[in-house]
Amino acid sequence: MKHYFNFIYILFFLFGGTSITLYAQNTTKVHSHNDYNQTVPFWDAYANGATSIEADIFLKDNNLFVAHNEKDIRPERTLENLYLNSLVQAQKMDFKKDKELFLLIDIKTEAVPTLNRLIKILKNYEILINNKNIRIIISGNRPNSATYFKYPAYIYFDHQELDTLLTPENLNKVAMVSADFKKYSVWNGKGRLTHEDYKRVTNVIAKGKSFHKPFRFWASPDTNSSWKALLDLGVDIVNTDMPYDCVEYVNSLSKRYITASNFSKVYVPTYKTDQKQLPVKNIILLIGDGNGLTQISSAVLANNGALTLTQLKSLGLLKTQSADDFTTDSAAAGTALATGHKTNNRAIGVDSLGKPIVNILELLQKKNFSTGCITTDEIIGATPAAFYAHKNERSDSEGISADLIKSKLNLFVGGGASYFKGTNIDTKFSMLSSIAEIPSAASSSIGVLVAEKGVPSVLDGRDNFLAEATRNSLEFLNKKNKPFFLMVEGAQIDSFGHANNVAGIVAETLDFDKAITEALVFADNNEGTLVIITADHETSGFAIPQGNVKKHEIEGDFITHDHTGTMVPIFAYGPQSDKFMGVYENNELFHKMLEVLNGTN
């Protein structure tokens, strides 16, 4: 049930902050304001997680009608029909019976007679008034606060006179403290509070919380930004006319608002050969799978405002559409980068008709280049496979693993050891037990399978595997005293995008930047090395509405669990890096790489 019920002001929402301490409050209440204006009062808010619900009532002809104005009164819209009977039905169904609920009743007519009539009606609802999890709270027109203690035990009050002190017996009858937001700020919920408004709002919250009761504002802005701001300021009950959206936002915030736990030390390159029209000897191509501009931005902002990647001067954008779809997958995108041909989704190293296409590594191997592939995925994953395999279907793990064994790669590093059990891979490659052995390996062709299936993520303790594998592999390839092409994939930016996991996206993007640092350090120390950094596609429609640079905090949001059609950035560093600037199709990268190598090797 999604948008079916909304007619009261209540949403008492349990909310844990597992990702960060910022939201480690025991409870956050979300209040469904003017719930009766929803398409289906009560049920919309209640079924979608609201635990504080509000109804405005009028006493007329000895009945309690629910309406915003007296002229809107309709005979069938009584408090009993819309709320009390619905709440009884929910209790009898054991639907959220053990969850705390605030039923806020905003009296619009004279306080005492209306409240007396309410009490008389409630005596017919023992299932509600005897339920310790249900609090009936009187707001709007209320009796004198000095008389609160005289009312039945099941009646509580919304105290709004912040300068009025209460005796202990009357304070005990207060369930919440409320104030009119518009008296302190005209903020509309877009952008941020001004410094002056922030002080005023902070002061009134402090005054309200001095009663040691949950505090809320009414008439507050109703946007994601305002909900977040109020939570940060310590408001206990968030007022909203959009209970479903607010519950979803508040409930997901602890997963989406994260504090970065790993960082990338920014390396500032020398720029000695950058954009110079000098021969290119080696190419290091780093592919951040799913790594769009927002993923990069999130890592920049979490890393004190800079990355090694953002030190580069040559950058452009790639269009990623595949031959048969608006939105590419990794197989088609990897194939476009590796072969210069657009192909169908799920295809590896073949054209749109299924015919094998020579990839750049195979072309360069004929020119006496050394070649290698590194990934934080299984080595038979779509992106690395596009640089050595030729299969119509990316899930053809047996065929792709056979193509790896047949390939002329000099080096590969990744997961997926289980796919090579019972094969003759060790007759083609010297299989090493760890990436630490790579620099001293004497064999011309080596492989390291670091996991049976997928490689652990940074959040699961992968540490500096990708950077170390990149550094060690560059040392190994460089010792051969011949040109090389190395592809390095940061694969799990994509995985965490699919999972809509902000912490994972930021952690993997920062980890990818460490590998970029190793490539740039190598390029600065080995003239003729061109470094290219790009992505195969963007994943999840990732967005970062807000955060805190000083605290390394990022709030992320998503439009999908899948890939998107948005363009992806491309960066380059080293000789002829300027040739990679501009906006162009992803398959053109292949031709640009061959162009800068043409005649120089």
C-alpha positions as semicolon CSV with decimal commas, in nm:
position;residue;x (nm);y (nm);z (nm)
1;M;0,000;0,000;0,000
2;K;0,161;0,320;-0,105
3;H;-0,052;0,630;-0,144
4;Y;-0,386;0,519;-0,003
5;F;-0,442;0,684;0,332
6;N;-0,378;1,026;0,473
7;F;-0,602;1,222;0,707
8;I;-0,429;1,281;1,044
9;Y;-0,106;1,430;1,180
10;I;0,090;1,132;1,304
11;L;0,403;0,946;1,221
12;F;0,607;0,820;1,509
13;F;0,883;0,647;1,322
14;L;1,155;0,435;1,481
15;F;1,478;0,523;1,310
16;G;1,826;0,389;1,362
17;G;2,151;0,546;1,243
18;T;2,372;0,253;1,154
19;S;2,587;0,428;0,893
20;I;2,664;0,741;1,092
21;T;2,618;0,876;1,441
22;L;2,438;1,184;1,309
23;Y;2,100;1,009;1,324
24;A;2,152;0,791;1,628
25;Q;1,835;0,924;1,791
26;N;1,616;0,659;1,952
27;T;1,302;0,781;1,773
28;T;1,201;1,024;1,504
29;K;0,833;1,097;1,464
30;V;0,677;1,190;1,132
31;H;0,348;1,370;1,160
32;S;0,082;1,339;0,890
33;H;-0,061;1,690;0,887
34;N;-0,422;1,752;0,781
35;D;-0,443;1,382;0,709
36;Y;-0,812;1,408;0,618
37;N;-0,709;1,586;0,298
38;Q;-0,540;1,271;0,170
39;T;-0,716;1,050;-0,085
40;V;-0,780;0,786;0,180
41;P;-0,766;0,932;0,531
42;F;-0,591;0,741;0,811
43;W;-0,498;0,431;0,612
44;D;-0,263;0,607;0,372
45;A;-0,051;0,745;0,654
46;Y;-0,087;0,448;0,888
47;A;-0,015;0,175;0,632
48;N;0,284;0,363;0,497
49;G;0,456;0,399;0,832
50;A;0,317;0,720;0,979
51;T;0,277;0,698;1,353
52;S;0,146;1,048;1,421
53;I;-0,177;1,147;1,248
54;E;-0,382;1,467;1,275
55;A;-0,749;1,542;1,233
56;D;-0,918;1,882;1,268
57;I;-1,258;1,851;1,434
58;F;-1,570;2,070;1,463
59;L;-1,849;2,019;1,713
60;K;-2,181;2,063;1,532
61;D;-2,523;1,920;1,615
62;N;-2,357;1,714;1,890
63;N;-2,135;1,540;1,632
64;L;-1,762;1,570;1,574
65;F;-1,693;1,638;1,207
66;V;-1,351;1,630;1,045
67;A;-1,283;1,927;0,819
68;H;-1,045;2,217;0,770
69;N;-1,321;2,479;0,766
70;E;-1,680;2,470;0,886
71;K;-1,803;2,515;0,529
72;D;-1,629;2,188;0,433
73;I;-1,826;1,976;0,682
74;R;-1,992;1,671;0,525
75;P;-2,228;1,440;0,716
76;E;-2,031;1,120;0,653
77;R;-1,692;1,263;0,748
78;T;-1,706;1,224;1,123
79;L;-1,415;1,152;1,355
80;E;-1,559;0,809;1,420
81;N;-1,605;0,714;1,055
82;L;-1,268;0,837;0,934
83;Y;-1,041;0,761;1,229
84;L;-1,176;0,591;1,538
85;N;-1,346;0,303;1,355
86;S;-1,048;0,263;1,120
87;L;-0,811;0,248;1,414
88;V;-1,031;-0,013;1,584
89;Q;-1,028;-0,219;1,266
90;A;-0,647;-0,200;1,252
91;Q;-0,625;-0,314;1,615
92;K;-0,859;-0,608;1,557
93;M;-0,646;-0,714;1,259
94;D;-0,334;-0,691;1,478
95;F;-0,203;-0,449;1,217
96;K;0,079;-0,256;1,383
97;K;-0,093;-0,321;1,713
98;D;0,233;-0,304;1,905
99;K;0,350;0,021;1,738
100;E;0,311;0,354;1,914
101;L;0,061;0,589;1,752
102;F;-0,014;0,953;1,820
103;L;-0,368;1,059;1,724
104;L;-0,354;1,438;1,727
105;I;-0,701;1,593;1,743
106;D;-0,698;1,961;1,653
107;I;-1,008;2,126;1,801
108;K;-1,148;2,406;1,582
109;T;-1,458;2,490;1,787
110;E;-1,487;2,594;2,151
111;A;-1,235;2,391;2,352
112;V;-1,417;2,262;2,661
113;P;-1,752;2,153;2,512
114;T;-1,579;1,997;2,210
115;L;-1,334;1,809;2,431
116;N;-1,616;1,695;2,662
117;R;-1,805;1,555;2,364
118;L;-1,490;1,381;2,244
119;I;-1,440;1,218;2,584
120;K;-1,800;1,093;2,583
121;I;-1,751;0,938;2,238
122;L;-1,418;0,782;2,332
123;K;-1,581;0,592;2,619
124;N;-1,731;0,370;2,347
125;Y;-1,381;0,283;2,226
126;E;-1,223;0,098;2,514
127;I;-0,995;-0,091;2,274
128;L;-0,833;0,244;2,196
129;I;-0,836;0,430;2,527
130;N;-0,702;0,127;2,714
131;N;-0,420;0,071;2,463
132;K;-0,097;0,207;2,611
133;N;0,052;0,239;2,259
134;I;-0,212;0,489;2,147
135;R;-0,192;0,848;2,265
136;I;-0,485;1,079;2,199
137;I;-0,343;1,432;2,196
138;I;-0,550;1,750;2,198
139;S;-0,423;2,043;1,990
140;G;-0,569;2,362;1,848
141;N;-0,824;2,507;2,090
142;R;-0,738;2,360;2,428
143;P;-0,860;2,417;2,781
144;N;-0,648;2,625;3,015
145;S;-0,316;2,448;3,072
146;A;-0,369;2,473;3,447
147;T;-0,659;2,224;3,409
148;Y;-0,481;1,956;3,202
149;F;-0,454;1,725;3,504
150;K;-0,834;1,712;3,544
151;Y;-0,888;1,521;3,221
152;P;-0,897;1,139;3,186
153;A;-0,570;0,945;3,182
154;Y;-0,600;0,870;2,810
155;I;-0,621;1,241;2,715
156;Y;-0,293;1,426;2,649
157;F;-0,215;1,774;2,522
158;D;-0,003;1,951;2,262
159;H;0,151;2,240;2,459
160;Q;0,210;2,554;2,252
161;E;0,272;2,832;2,507
162;L;0,649;2,804;2,528
163;D;0,674;3,083;2,786
164;T;0,412;2,927;3,012
165;L;0,552;2,705;3,285
166;L;0,351;2,402;3,395
167;T;0,313;2,233;3,728
168;P;0,447;1,875;3,736
169;E;0,092;1,730;3,731
170;N;0,000;1,934;3,423
171;L;0,334;1,876;3,250
172;N;0,272;1,503;3,294
173;K;-0,032;1,544;3,064
174;V;0,174;1,699;2,783
175;A;0,263;1,458;2,501
176;M;0,438;1,708;2,272
177;V;0,538;2,073;2,245
178;S;0,468;2,263;1,921
179;A;0,544;2,601;1,764
180;D;0,456;2,786;1,443
181;F;0,761;2,775;1,216
182;K;0,651;3,083;1,023
183;K;0,689;3,299;1,333
184;Y;1,065;3,240;1,317
185;S;1,147;3,198;0,948
186;V;1,005;3,251;0,599
187;W;1,225;2,974;0,455
188;N;1,043;2,778;0,183
189;G;1,246;2,458;0,216
190;K;1,467;2,524;-0,085
191;G;1,835;2,597;-0,039
192;R;1,927;2,659;0,325
193;L;1,818;2,861;0,627
194;T;1,986;3,200;0,655
195;H;2,224;3,241;0,948
196;E;1,978;3,471;1,127
197;D;1,684;3,234;1,075
198;Y;1,901;2,943;1,183
199;K;1,969;3,116;1,516
200;R;1,603;3,197;1,574
201;V;1,487;2,846;1,488
202;T;1,762;2,689;1,700
203;N;1,667;2,904;1,999
204;V;1,298;2,817;1,984
205;I;1,378;2,446;1,953
206;A;1,596;2,472;2,264
207;K;1,314;2,647;2,450
208;G;1,063;2,385;2,338
209;K;1,285;2,094;2,434
210;S;1,335;2,242;2,782
211;F;0,997;2,087;2,864
212;H;1,162;1,745;2,798
213;K;0,884;1,648;2,559
214;P;0,896;1,572;2,184
215;F;0,912;1,898;1,988
216;R;0,762;1,980;1,648
217;F;0,698;2,275;1,422
218;W;0,373;2,318;1,236
219;A;0,359;2,518;0,912
220;S;0,719;2,416;0,839
221;P;0,844;2,372;0,479
222;D;0,763;2,032;0,334
223;T;1,067;1,925;0,129
224;N;1,351;1,680;0,161
225;S;1,585;1,965;0,248
226;S;1,358;2,094;0,523
227;W;1,300;1,747;0,670
228;K;1,676;1,694;0,683
229;A;1,738;2,039;0,832
230;L;1,478;1,985;1,105
231;L;1,625;1,646;1,192
232;D;1,971;1,800;1,216
233;L;1,837;2,073;1,443
234;G;1,691;1,815;1,680
235;V;1,321;1,840;1,599
236;D;1,158;1,521;1,729
237;I;0,843;1,524;1,514
238;V;0,857;1,613;1,144
239;N;0,541;1,777;1,010
240;T;0,435;1,679;0,658
241;D;0,145;1,674;0,412
242;M;0,323;1,393;0,223
243;P;0,340;1,107;0,474
244;Y;0,456;0,837;0,233
245;D;0,738;1,047;0,086
246;C;0,846;1,174;0,427
247;V;0,849;0,827;0,583
248;E;1,051;0,692;0,290
249;Y;1,297;0,978;0,319
250;V;1,341;0,957;0,695
251;N;1,352;0,578;0,697
252;S;1,623;0,561;0,431
253;L;1,835;0,853;0,552
254;S;2,058;0,647;0,780
255;K;2,156;0,438;0,476
256;R;2,191;0,730;0,236
257;Y;2,364;0,985;0,458
258;I;2,709;0,845;0,523
259;T;3,047;0,945;0,654
260;A;3,342;0,840;0,439
261;S;3,570;0,595;0,615
262;N;3,850;0,567;0,358
263;F;4,037;0,845;0,181
264;S;4,261;0,900;-0,119
265;K;4,581;1,098;-0,076
266;V;4,578;1,350;-0,358
267;Y;4,875;1,332;-0,593
268;V;4,952;1,644;-0,797
269;P;5,126;1,534;-1,118
270;T;5,423;1,714;-1,270
271;Y;5,245;1,788;-1,604
272;K;5,590;1,759;-1,763
273;T;5,464;1,580;-2,074
274;D;5,092;1,648;-2,034
275;Q;4,928;1,758;-2,361
276;K;5,270;1,763;-2,529
277;Q;5,286;1,629;-2,883
278;L;5,533;1,356;-2,791
279;P;5,535;0,985;-2,882
280;V;5,311;0,757;-2,677
281;K;5,477;0,433;-2,572
282;N;5,244;0,291;-2,305
283;I;4,873;0,329;-2,235
284;I;4,709;0,272;-1,897
285;L;4,331;0,266;-1,935
286;L;4,139;0,283;-1,606
287;I;3,766;0,210;-1,621
288;G;3,543;0,291;-1,326
289;D;3,243;0,066;-1,384
290;G;2,927;0,273;-1,336
291;N;3,136;0,575;-1,244
292;G;2,942;0,884;-1,349
293;L;3,004;1,248;-1,271
294;T;2,802;1,235;-0,949
295;Q;2,991;0,931;-0,822
296;I;3,314;1,124;-0,881
297;S;3,165;1,435;-0,718
298;S;3,064;1,239;-0,408
299;A;3,420;1,113;-0,367
300;V;3,562;1,461;-0,426
301;L;3,340;1,614;-0,159
302;A;3,404;1,332;0,087
303;N;3,780;1,365;0,029
304;N;3,822;1,728;0,139
305;G;3,717;1,864;-0,199
306;A;3,976;1,702;-0,427
307;L;4,094;1,376;-0,583
308;T;4,401;1,285;-0,779
309;L;4,160;1,251;-1,072
310;T;4,050;1,614;-1,044
311;Q;4,406;1,736;-1,092
312;L;4,389;1,644;-1,460
313;K;4,344;1,907;-1,732
314;S;4,229;1,704;-2,033
315;L;3,870;1,590;-1,998
316;G;3,560;1,523;-2,202
317;L;3,238;1,322;-2,211
318;L;3,146;0,989;-2,368
319;K;2,804;0,891;-2,503
320;T;2,736;0,532;-2,402
321;Q;2,435;0,402;-2,599
322;S;2,474;0,045;-2,731
323;A;2,386;-0,074;-3,080
324;D;2,049;-0,213;-2,973
325;D;1,947;-0,009;-2,671
326;F;1,926;0,343;-2,533
327;T;2,099;0,225;-2,214
328;T;2,409;0,012;-2,242
329;D;2,526;-0,273;-2,025
330;S;2,889;-0,335;-1,932
331;A;2,938;-0,594;-2,206
332;A;2,839;-0,366;-2,493
333;A;3,017;-0,066;-2,340
334;G;3,335;-0,262;-2,271
335;T;3,328;-0,396;-2,625
336;A;3,288;-0,044;-2,768
337;L;3,592;0,076;-2,572
338;A;3,801;-0,229;-2,655
339;T;3,711;-0,277;-3,023
340;G;3,584;0,054;-3,160
341;H;3,249;-0,103;-3,253
342;K;2,907;-0,047;-3,102
343;T;2,742;-0,379;-3,030
344;N;2,435;-0,527;-2,865
345;N;2,389;-0,548;-2,493
346;R;2,528;-0,871;-2,342
347;A;2,772;-0,917;-2,633
348;I;3,144;-0,958;-2,557
349;G;3,397;-0,880;-2,832
350;V;3,154;-0,942;-3,118
351;D;2,965;-0,705;-3,345
352;S;2,588;-0,662;-3,359
353;L;2,566;-0,965;-3,590
354;G;2,768;-1,184;-3,357
355;K;3,089;-1,175;-3,558
356;P;3,413;-1,161;-3,352
357;I;3,598;-0,826;-3,362
358;V;3,966;-0,778;-3,294
359;N;4,020;-0,579;-2,976
360;I;4,295;-0,327;-2,905
361;L;4,499;-0,569;-2,694
362;E;4,503;-0,824;-2,973
363;L;4,608;-0,557;-3,223
364;L;4,889;-0,438;-2,999
365;Q;5,006;-0,789;-2,916
366;K;5,088;-0,825;-3,287
367;K;5,302;-0,512;-3,251
368;N;5,501;-0,667;-2,967
369;F;5,314;-0,490;-2,686
370;S;5,277;-0,647;-2,347
371;T;4,916;-0,645;-2,228
372;G;4,731;-0,692;-1,902
373;C;4,393;-0,670;-1,730
374;I;4,317;-0,598;-1,364
375;T;3,974;-0,591;-1,203
376;T;3,800;-0,590;-0,867
377;D;3,539;-0,813;-1,032
378;E;3,568;-1,173;-1,145
379;I;3,823;-1,179;-1,426
380;I;3,551;-1,318;-1,656
381;G;3,331;-1,015;-1,578
382;A;3,195;-0,824;-1,875
383;T;3,441;-0,533;-1,876
384;P;3,770;-0,724;-1,853
385;A;3,632;-0,997;-2,081
386;A;3,573;-0,739;-2,355
387;F;3,953;-0,700;-2,378
388;Y;4,029;-1,068;-2,446
389;A;3,711;-1,270;-2,521
390;H;3,464;-1,308;-2,809
391;K;3,125;-1,440;-2,704
392;N;2,765;-1,352;-2,788
393;E;2,654;-1,384;-2,427
394;R;2,825;-1,232;-2,123
395;S;2,696;-1,514;-1,901
396;D;2,888;-1,775;-2,105
397;S;3,137;-1,820;-1,822
398;E;3,281;-2,142;-1,963
399;G;3,342;-1,988;-2,306
400;I;3,487;-1,666;-2,164
401;S;3,721;-1,850;-1,928
402;A;3,837;-2,064;-2,223
403;D;3,906;-1,744;-2,421
404;L;4,118;-1,612;-2,136
405;I;4,330;-1,926;-2,143
406;K;4,370;-1,891;-2,520
407;S;4,453;-1,521;-2,499
408;K;4,798;-1,368;-2,530
409;L;4,767;-1,158;-2,218
410;N;5,087;-1,119;-2,021
411;L;4,905;-1,047;-1,697
412;F;4,564;-1,072;-1,538
413;V;4,443;-1,008;-1,184
414;G;4,093;-1,060;-1,049
415;G;3,848;-1,295;-0,884
416;G;3,673;-1,602;-1,019
417;A;3,914;-1,888;-0,939
418;S;3,624;-2,135;-0,933
419;Y;3,570;-2,093;-1,309
420;F;3,916;-2,232;-1,382
421;K;3,908;-2,545;-1,172
422;G;3,984;-2,845;-1,391
423;T;4,124;-2,630;-1,672
424;N;4,479;-2,608;-1,806
425;I;4,521;-2,242;-1,715
426;D;4,848;-2,311;-1,533
427;T;5,004;-2,441;-1,855
428;K;4,948;-2,101;-2,017
429;F;5,000;-1,868;-1,720
430;S;5,226;-1,889;-1,418
431;M;4,963;-1,865;-1,146
432;L;5,078;-1,661;-0,848
433;S;4,938;-1,687;-0,498
434;S;4,925;-1,313;-0,430
435;I;4,969;-0,975;-0,596
436;A;5,284;-0,922;-0,389
437;E;5,459;-1,178;-0,612
438;I;5,386;-0,988;-0,935
439;P;5,695;-0,758;-0,954
440;S;5,944;-1,043;-0,913
441;A;5,767;-1,291;-1,143
442;A;6,003;-1,426;-1,410
443;S;5,743;-1,574;-1,641
444;S;5,629;-1,383;-1,948
445;S;5,262;-1,451;-1,868
446;I;5,122;-1,447;-1,515
447;G;4,785;-1,457;-1,344
448;V;4,653;-1,396;-0,995
449;L;4,308;-1,519;-0,895
450;V;4,245;-1,356;-0,560
451;A;3,900;-1,500;-0,481
452;E;3,688;-1,802;-0,565
453;K;3,408;-1,578;-0,694
454;G;3,385;-1,202;-0,654
455;V;3,656;-0,992;-0,492
456;P;3,556;-0,847;-0,151
457;S;3,455;-0,482;-0,146
458;V;3,638;-0,201;0,033
459;L;3,364;-0,204;0,297
460;D;3,436;-0,575;0,348
461;G;3,808;-0,519;0,400
462;R;3,967;-0,525;0,055
463;D;4,211;-0,254;0,169
464;N;4,448;-0,120;-0,102
465;F;4,428;-0,423;-0,331
466;L;4,350;-0,230;-0,651
467;A;4,622;0,033;-0,604
468;E;4,880;-0,229;-0,508
469;A;4,783;-0,456;-0,797
470;T;4,816;-0,160;-1,034
471;R;5,156;-0,055;-0,898
472;N;5,295;-0,410;-0,899
473;S;5,160;-0,485;-1,246
474;L;5,313;-0,168;-1,389
475;E;5,648;-0,269;-1,241
476;F;5,614;-0,615;-1,395
477;L;5,520;-0,484;-1,741
478;N;5,785;-0,213;-1,736
479;K;6,060;-0,468;-1,673
480;K;5,992;-0,622;-2,012
481;N;6,146;-0,318;-2,180
482;K;5,876;-0,298;-2,443
483;P;5,557;-0,096;-2,478
484;F;5,245;-0,210;-2,295
485;F;4,872;-0,159;-2,260
486;L;4,718;-0,215;-1,917
487;M;4,343;-0,204;-1,845
488;V;4,247;-0,148;-1,480
489;E;3,882;-0,177;-1,373
490;G;3,729;-0,043;-1,052
491;A;3,429;-0,272;-1,084
492;Q;3,236;-0,230;-0,763
493;I;3,132;0,133;-0,802
494;D;2,874;-0,026;-1,032
495;S;2,783;-0,303;-0,784
496;F;2,704;-0,054;-0,510
497;G;2,514;0,164;-0,757
498;H;2,288;-0,130;-0,838
499;A;2,239;-0,181;-0,463
500;N;2,172;0,193;-0,408
501;N;2,442;0,185;-0,140
502;V;2,593;0,531;-0,089
503;A;2,869;0,419;0,146
504;G;2,987;0,160;-0,106
505;I;2,982;0,402;-0,400
506;V;3,192;0,659;-0,214
507;A;3,433;0,399;-0,075
508;E;3,489;0,230;-0,413
509;T;3,531;0,561;-0,599
510;L;3,793;0,675;-0,347
511;D;3,964;0,338;-0,382
512;F;3,963;0,377;-0,761
513;D;4,133;0,715;-0,720
514;K;4,421;0,542;-0,539
515;A;4,477;0,325;-0,846
516;I;4,467;0,640;-1,061
517;T;4,740;0,786;-0,839
518;E;4,962;0,483;-0,905
519;A;4,910;0,523;-1,279
520;L;4,997;0,895;-1,273
521;V;5,306;0,841;-1,057
522;F;5,421;0,581;-1,307
523;A;5,352;0,815;-1,599
524;D;5,555;1,093;-1,439
525;N;5,848;0,856;-1,391
526;N;5,822;0,686;-1,730
527;E;5,805;0,928;-2,019
528;G;5,579;0,824;-2,303
529;T;5,303;0,685;-2,079
530;L;4,949;0,802;-2,148
531;V;4,688;0,753;-1,875
532;I;4,316;0,750;-1,964
533;I;4,038;0,732;-1,707
534;T;3,674;0,681;-1,798
535;A;3,364;0,470;-1,728
536;D;3,159;0,223;-1,925
537;H;2,829;0,383;-1,814
538;E;2,662;0,548;-1,515
539;T;2,468;0,334;-1,268
540;S;2,166;0,425;-1,055
541;G;2,109;0,789;-1,153
542;F;2,305;0,879;-0,843
543;A;2,252;1,226;-0,695
544;I;2,402;1,406;-0,394
545;P;2,155;1,666;-0,265
546;Q;2,364;1,766;0,037
547;G;2,643;1,679;0,277
548;N;2,924;1,825;0,483
549;V;3,273;1,853;0,334
550;K;3,444;1,915;0,668
551;K;3,284;1,608;0,823
552;H;3,326;1,394;0,507
553;E;2,949;1,341;0,498
554;I;2,747;1,275;0,184
555;E;2,376;1,231;0,131
556;G;2,300;1,024;-0,177
557;D;1,981;0,949;-0,364
558;F;1,888;0,736;-0,664
559;I;1,642;0,719;-0,953
560;T;1,696;0,351;-1,041
561;H;1,875;0,030;-0,947
562;D;1,998;-0,003;-1,306
563;H;2,221;0,174;-1,557
564;T;2,129;0,509;-1,708
565;G;2,187;0,669;-2,046
566;T;2,376;0,969;-1,913
567;M;2,717;1,058;-2,057
568;V;3,025;0,966;-1,856
569;P;3,344;1,168;-1,803
570;I;3,677;1,084;-1,964
571;F;4,009;1,220;-1,833
572;A;4,355;1,187;-1,985
573;Y;4,709;1,266;-1,874
574;G;5,040;1,254;-2,054
575;P;5,157;1,302;-2,411
576;Q;4,877;1,386;-2,658
577;S;4,619;1,378;-2,378
578;D;4,445;1,677;-2,537
579;K;4,325;1,451;-2,818
580;F;4,080;1,289;-2,575
581;M;3,893;1,609;-2,493
582;G;3,546;1,684;-2,626
583;V;3,217;1,497;-2,646
584;Y;3,203;1,180;-2,854
585;E;3,076;0,822;-2,875
586;N;3,244;0,565;-2,651
587;N;3,362;0,350;-2,944
588;E;3,568;0,647;-3,073
589;L;3,804;0,605;-2,777
590;F;3,947;0,293;-2,945
591;H;4,033;0,490;-3,259
592;K;4,180;0,780;-3,064
593;M;4,409;0,540;-2,875
594;L;4,527;0,385;-3,200
595;E;4,578;0,732;-3,347
596;V;4,815;0,843;-3,071
597;L;5,004;0,512;-3,098
598;N;5,022;0,520;-3,478
599;G;5,377;0,554;-3,600
600;T;5,527;0,576;-3,250
601;N;5,578;0,203;-3,186
